[in-house]
Amino acid sequence: MSISLPDAAATLAFGRSVGESVEAGEVIALVGNLGAGKTTLTQGIMQGLGYEQEVTSPTFSLVQEYLGGRLDVFHFDFYRVEEEHELIDLGWDDYLDRPGLVIVEWPALHPDLLPKNTRWLKLSHQEEGRLLEQT
């Protein structure tokens, strides 16, 4: 499935629809180059879950926890993770076992850590806006 997202508002709206339908235990992997819209999509997902607080990329903290919405959300960024054991040491497996939503930016850097039922969303730049492909 491919969806054209012509601007940030469309990316947020698609994210909201995802957030309204996700269930506890799901893992969403967001693929895309810098500036492709991964964080914007995450912000929309969070809005769909009823969060009103600021949502930022966890590039330097590796994981942001958003608690208290319809689902708890654990937002990971694998960009600066060199070795898989860094994520294991951080409690990756424990996060997967918690009844919330796990969102991962830059998942292709450590794909073996992701469960088989992970929902992959790939964002890419196109002439007008972004293209989202879901696998």
MARLORO-848226 format. One line per 3 residues: number of its first residue (from 1); their letters; for each residue x, y, z of N, C-alpha, C, O. Coordinates in steps of 0.1 Angstrom, whole numbers, padded with zeros to 4 digits, always signed. Layout:
NUM	a	X,Y,Z,X,Y,Z,X,Y,Z,X,Y,Z | ...;
//
This chain:
1	msi	+0008,-0012,+0000,+0000,+0000,+0000,+0009,+0012,+0000,+0018,+0013,+0008 | +0006,+0022,-0009,+0013,+0035,-0009,+0003,+0046,-0008,-0008,+0046,-0013 | +0007,+0056,+0000,-0002,+0068,+0002,+0007,+0080,+0000,+0018,+0081,+0005;
4	slp	+0001,+0090,-0008,+0008,+0102,-0010,+0004,+0112,+0002,-0008,+0114,+0005 | +0014,+0118,+0008,+0012,+0127,+0019,+0018,+0141,+0014,+0030,+0143,+0016 | +0010,+0150,+0009,+0015,+0162,+0003,+0022,+0172,+0012,+0029,+0180,+0007;
7	daa	+0019,+0171,+0025,+0024,+0181,+0034,+0024,+0175,+0048,+0020,+0164,+0051 | +0030,+0183,+0057,+0031,+0179,+0071,+0017,+0177,+0077,+0015,+0167,+0085 | +0007,+0185,+0073,-0007,+0183,+0079,-0012,+0169,+0075,-0019,+0163,+0083;
10	atl	-0009,+0165,+0062,-0014,+0152,+0058,-0007,+0141,+0065,-0013,+0130,+0069 | +0006,+0143,+0068,+0014,+0133,+0076,+0008,+0132,+0090,+0007,+0121,+0095 | +0005,+0143,+0096,-0001,+0143,+0110,-0014,+0136,+0109,-0017,+0128,+0118;
13	afg	-0022,+0139,+0099,-0036,+0133,+0099,-0035,+0118,+0097,-0042,+0110,+0103 | -0026,+0113,+0088,-0024,+0098,+0087,-0019,+0092,+0100,-0024,+0082,+0104 | -0010,+0099,+0107,-0005,+0094,+0120,-0017,+0093,+0130,-0018,+0084,+0137;
16	rsv	-0025,+0103,+0130,-0037,+0103,+0139,-0045,+0091,+0137,-0050,+0084,+0146 | -0048,+0088,+0124,-0056,+0076,+0121,-0049,+0063,+0126,-0056,+0054,+0130 | -0036,+0062,+0124,-0029,+0051,+0130,-0030,+0050,+0145,-0033,+0040,+0150;
19	ges	-0028,+0061,+0151,-0029,+0062,+0166,-0043,+0058,+0171,-0044,+0052,+0182 | -0053,+0061,+0164,-0067,+0058,+0168,-0070,+0043,+0167,-0079,+0038,+0173 | -0062,+0036,+0158,-0065,+0022,+0156,-0055,+0012,+0162,-0057,+0000,+0162;
22	vea	-0043,+0017,+0167,-0033,+0007,+0172,-0038,+0001,+0185,-0046,+0006,+0192 | -0032,-0011,+0187,-0035,-0018,+0199,-0023,-0021,+0208,-0012,-0021,+0202 | -0024,-0024,+0220,-0013,-0027,+0229,-0005,-0039,+0223,-0011,-0048,+0218;
25	gev	+0008,-0038,+0224,+0016,-0049,+0220,+0022,-0047,+0205,+0030,-0054,+0201 | +0016,-0037,+0198,+0021,-0034,+0185,+0035,-0027,+0184,+0038,-0020,+0194 | +0042,-0030,+0174,+0055,-0024,+0171,+0054,-0017,+0157,+0050,-0024,+0148;
28	ial	+0057,-0004,+0156,+0057,+0003,+0144,+0072,+0007,+0141,+0078,+0014,+0149 | +0077,+0003,+0129,+0090,+0007,+0125,+0089,+0018,+0114,+0082,+0016,+0104 | +0095,+0029,+0117,+0095,+0040,+0108,+0108,+0041,+0100,+0119,+0044,+0106;
31	vgn	+0107,+0040,+0087,+0119,+0040,+0078,+0119,+0053,+0070,+0108,+0057,+0065 | +0130,+0059,+0068,+0131,+0071,+0060,+0144,+0079,+0063,+0149,+0078,+0074 | +0148,+0086,+0053,+0160,+0095,+0055,+0158,+0106,+0064,+0146,+0108,+0068;
34	lga	+0168,+0113,+0068,+0166,+0125,+0076,+0156,+0135,+0070,+0157,+0137,+0058 | +0147,+0140,+0077,+0137,+0149,+0072,+0126,+0143,+0065,+0118,+0150,+0058 | +0125,+0130,+0064,+0114,+0123,+0057,+0101,+0124,+0063,+0090,+0122,+0057;
37	gkt	+0100,+0127,+0076,+0088,+0129,+0083,+0085,+0118,+0094,+0073,+0117,+0099 | +0095,+0111,+0098,+0093,+0101,+0109,+0088,+0107,+0122,+0078,+0101,+0128 | +0093,+0117,+0126,+0089,+0124,+0139,+0075,+0130,+0137,+0067,+0129,+0146;
40	tlt	+0073,+0136,+0126,+0059,+0142,+0123,+0049,+0131,+0123,+0038,+0133,+0129 | +0052,+0120,+0117,+0042,+0109,+0117,+0040,+0104,+0132,+0029,+0101,+0136 | +0051,+0103,+0139,+0050,+0099,+0153,+0041,+0109,+0161,+0033,+0105,+0169;
43	qgi	+0043,+0122,+0159,+0035,+0132,+0165,+0020,+0130,+0162,+0011,+0131,+0171 | +0017,+0126,+0150,+0003,+0123,+0146,-0002,+0111,+0153,-0014,+0111,+0158 | +0006,+0100,+0154,+0002,+0088,+0161,-0001,+0092,+0176,-0011,+0087,+0181;
46	mqg	+0007,+0100,+0182,+0005,+0104,+0196,-0008,+0112,+0197,-0015,+0110,+0207 | -0011,+0121,+0188,-0023,+0128,+0188,-0035,+0118,+0187,-0045,+0120,+0195 | -0034,+0108,+0179,-0045,+0098,+0178,-0047,+0090,+0190,-0058,+0085,+0193;
49	lgy	-0037,+0090,+0198,-0037,+0083,+0211,-0042,+0092,+0223,-0043,+0088,+0234 | -0044,+0105,+0219,-0049,+0114,+0229,-0038,+0122,+0237,-0042,+0129,+0246 | -0026,+0121,+0232,-0015,+0129,+0239,-0015,+0143,+0235,-0017,+0146,+0223;
52	eqe	-0013,+0152,+0244,-0012,+0166,+0241,+0001,+0172,+0243,+0004,+0184,+0240 | +0010,+0164,+0249,+0023,+0170,+0253,+0032,+0170,+0240,+0029,+0163,+0230 | +0044,+0176,+0241,+0053,+0177,+0230,+0059,+0163,+0228,+0063,+0156,+0237;
55	vts	+0061,+0160,+0215,+0067,+0147,+0211,+0079,+0151,+0202,+0078,+0158,+0192 | +0090,+0146,+0206,+0103,+0149,+0199,+0110,+0136,+0196,+0107,+0125,+0202 | +0119,+0136,+0187,+0127,+0125,+0184,+0137,+0121,+0195,+0143,+0130,+0201;
58	ptf	+0138,+0109,+0199,+0146,+0105,+0210,+0161,+0102,+0206,+0167,+0093,+0211 | +0166,+0110,+0196,+0179,+0107,+0190,+0190,+0106,+0201,+0199,+0097,+0200 | +0190,+0115,+0211,+0201,+0115,+0221,+0198,+0107,+0233,+0207,+0103,+0240;
61	slv	+0185,+0105,+0236,+0181,+0097,+0248,+0179,+0082,+0244,+0177,+0074,+0253 | +0178,+0079,+0232,+0175,+0066,+0226,+0161,+0061,+0228,+0155,+0054,+0219 | +0154,+0065,+0239,+0140,+0062,+0241,+0133,+0073,+0248,+0138,+0078,+0258;
64	qey	+0121,+0076,+0244,+0112,+0085,+0251,+0100,+0077,+0255,+0095,+0069,+0247 | +0096,+0079,+0267,+0084,+0072,+0272,+0073,+0082,+0274,+0075,+0093,+0280 | +0062,+0079,+0268,+0050,+0087,+0269,+0039,+0079,+0276,+0034,+0069,+0270;
67	lgg	+0036,+0083,+0288,+0027,+0075,+0297,+0014,+0082,+0299,+0014,+0094,+0300 | +0004,+0074,+0301,-0009,+0080,+0305,-0019,+0083,+0295,-0030,+0088,+0298 | -0017,+0080,+0282,-0027,+0081,+0272,-0035,+0068,+0271,-0035,+0060,+0280;
70	rld	-0042,+0067,+0259,-0049,+0054,+0257,-0040,+0042,+0258,-0044,+0032,+0263 | -0027,+0044,+0253,-0017,+0034,+0254,-0004,+0041,+0259,-0002,+0052,+0255 | +0004,+0034,+0266,+0018,+0039,+0269,+0025,+0037,+0256,+0024,+0028,+0249;
73	vfh	+0034,+0047,+0253,+0042,+0046,+0241,+0057,+0047,+0244,+0061,+0055,+0252 | +0065,+0038,+0238,+0079,+0038,+0239,+0085,+0041,+0226,+0085,+0032,+0217 | +0091,+0053,+0224,+0096,+0058,+0211,+0111,+0057,+0211,+0118,+0064,+0218;
76	fdf	+0116,+0048,+0203,+0130,+0045,+0202,+0136,+0051,+0189,+0129,+0053,+0179 | +0149,+0055,+0190,+0156,+0059,+0178,+0169,+0051,+0178,+0178,+0053,+0187 | +0171,+0042,+0168,+0182,+0034,+0167,+0194,+0041,+0160,+0205,+0035,+0159;
79	yrv	+0193,+0053,+0156,+0203,+0060,+0148,+0217,+0060,+0154,+0227,+0057,+0147 | +0218,+0062,+0167,+0231,+0063,+0174,+0235,+0050,+0181,+0245,+0050,+0188 | +0227,+0040,+0179,+0230,+0027,+0186,+0240,+0019,+0177,+0236,+0015,+0166;
82	eee	+0252,+0016,+0182,+0261,+0009,+0174,+0260,-0006,+0175,+0262,-0013,+0165 | +0257,-0011,+0187,+0257,-0025,+0190,+0243,-0029,+0196,+0237,-0021,+0204 | +0238,-0040,+0191,+0225,-0045,+0196,+0224,-0046,+0212,+0214,-0044,+0218;
85	hel	+0235,-0050,+0218,+0235,-0051,+0232,+0232,-0038,+0239,+0228,-0039,+0251 | +0235,-0027,+0233,+0231,-0014,+0239,+0216,-0013,+0242,+0212,-0008,+0252 | +0209,-0018,+0232,+0194,-0018,+0233,+0189,-0029,+0243,+0180,-0026,+0251;
88	idl	+0196,-0040,+0243,+0192,-0051,+0252,+0195,-0046,+0267,+0187,-0048,+0276 | +0207,-0039,+0269,+0210,-0034,+0282,+0200,-0023,+0286,+0198,-0022,+0298 | +0194,-0016,+0277,+0185,-0006,+0280,+0171,-0011,+0284,+0163,-0004,+0289;
91	gwd	+0169,-0024,+0281,+0157,-0031,+0285,+0147,-0033,+0273,+0135,-0034,+0275 | +0153,-0034,+0261,+0145,-0036,+0249,+0134,-0047,+0250,+0123,-0044,+0247 | +0138,-0058,+0255,+0129,-0069,+0256,+0118,-0066,+0266,+0106,-0070,+0264;
94	dyl	+0121,-0059,+0277,+0111,-0055,+0286,+0101,-0046,+0280,+0089,-0047,+0283 | +0105,-0036,+0272,+0096,-0027,+0265,+0087,-0035,+0256,+0075,-0032,+0255 | +0092,-0045,+0249,+0083,-0053,+0240,+0073,-0061,+0248,+0062,-0063,+0242;
97	drp	+0076,-0064,+0260,+0066,-0072,+0268,+0056,-0063,+0275,+0046,-0068,+0280 | +0058,-0050,+0275,+0049,-0041,+0282,+0036,-0039,+0273,+0037,-0039,+0261 | +0025,-0037,+0280,+0012,-0035,+0272,+0011,-0021,+0266,+0002,-0013,+0271;
100	glv	+0019,-0017,+0257,+0019,-0004,+0251,+0022,-0005,+0236,+0022,-0016,+0230 | +0026,+0006,+0230,+0030,+0007,+0217,+0045,+0010,+0216,+0049,+0020,+0223 | +0052,+0003,+0208,+0066,+0006,+0206,+0068,+0012,+0191,+0063,+0006,+0182;
103	ive	+0074,+0024,+0191,+0077,+0030,+0178,+0092,+0031,+0176,+0099,+0035,+0186 | +0097,+0027,+0165,+0112,+0027,+0163,+0115,+0035,+0150,+0110,+0032,+0139 | +0124,+0045,+0152,+0129,+0052,+0141,+0143,+0046,+0138,+0150,+0042,+0147;
106	wpa	+0146,+0045,+0125,+0159,+0039,+0120,+0160,+0024,+0124,+0170,+0019,+0128 | +0149,+0017,+0122,+0149,+0002,+0126,+0158,-0006,+0117,+0162,-0017,+0122 | +0161,-0002,+0105,+0169,-0010,+0096,+0183,-0012,+0101,+0191,-0020,+0096;
109	lhp	+0187,-0004,+0111,+0201,-0005,+0117,+0202,-0017,+0126,+0213,-0023,+0128 | +0191,-0022,+0131,+0191,-0034,+0140,+0177,-0042,+0138,+0170,-0044,+0147 | +0175,-0046,+0126,+0162,-0053,+0123,+0160,-0066,+0130,+0148,-0070,+0132;
112	dll	+0171,-0072,+0134,+0169,-0085,+0140,+0162,-0084,+0154,+0157,-0094,+0160 | +0162,-0072,+0160,+0156,-0070,+0173,+0141,-0069,+0172,+0134,-0070,+0182 | +0136,-0066,+0160,+0121,-0064,+0159,+0113,-0077,+0157,+0118,-0086,+0150;
115	pkn	+0102,-0077,+0163,+0093,-0089,+0162,+0089,-0091,+0148,+0089,-0082,+0140 | +0085,-0103,+0144,+0081,-0106,+0131,+0068,-0099,+0126,+0066,-0096,+0115 | +0060,-0096,+0136,+0047,-0089,+0132,+0048,-0074,+0133,+0038,-0067,+0133;
118	trw	+0060,-0068,+0132,+0062,-0054,+0132,+0056,-0048,+0120,+0057,-0053,+0109 | +0050,-0036,+0122,+0044,-0029,+0111,+0054,-0019,+0105,+0058,-0010,+0113 | +0058,-0021,+0093,+0069,-0012,+0087,+0062,-0001,+0079,+0054,-0004,+0070;
121	lkl	+0066,+0011,+0082,+0061,+0023,+0074,+0073,+0030,+0069,+0082,+0035,+0076 | +0074,+0031,+0056,+0085,+0038,+0049,+0081,+0051,+0043,+0072,+0052,+0035 | +0088,+0062,+0048,+0085,+0075,+0042,+0096,+0079,+0033,+0108,+0077,+0036;
124	shq	+0093,+0085,+0022,+0103,+0090,+0012,+0098,+0103,+0006,+0086,+0105,+0005 | +0108,+0111,+0003,+0105,+0124,-0003,+0100,+0121,-0018,+0105,+0112,-0025 | +0090,+0129,-0022,+0087,+0129,-0036,+0085,+0144,-0040,+0087,+0153,-0032;
127	eeg	+0082,+0146,-0052,+0082,+0160,-0057,+0074,+0169,-0049,+0078,+0180,-0046 | +0062,+0164,-0045,+0053,+0172,-0037,+0050,+0164,-0024,+0041,+0156,-0024 | +0057,+0167,-0014,+0055,+0160,-0001,+0062,+0147,+0001,+0074,+0146,-0002;
130	rll	+0055,+0137,+0006,+0061,+0124,+0010,+0052,+0113,+0004,+0041,+0115,+0001 | +0059,+0102,+0002,+0052,+0090,-0001,+0054,+0080,+0011,+0065,+0078,+0016 | +0043,+0074,+0015,+0043,+0064,+0026,+0040,+0051,+0020,+0030,+0049,+0014;
133	eqt	+0049,+0041,+0023,+0046,+0027,+0019,+0046,+0019,+0031,+0054,+0020,+0040 | +0035,+0010,+0032,+0033,+0002,+0043,+0036,-0013,+0039,+0030,-0017,+0029 | +0044,-0020,+0047,+0046,-0034,+0045,+0043,-0042,+0057,+0044,-0054,+0057;
//
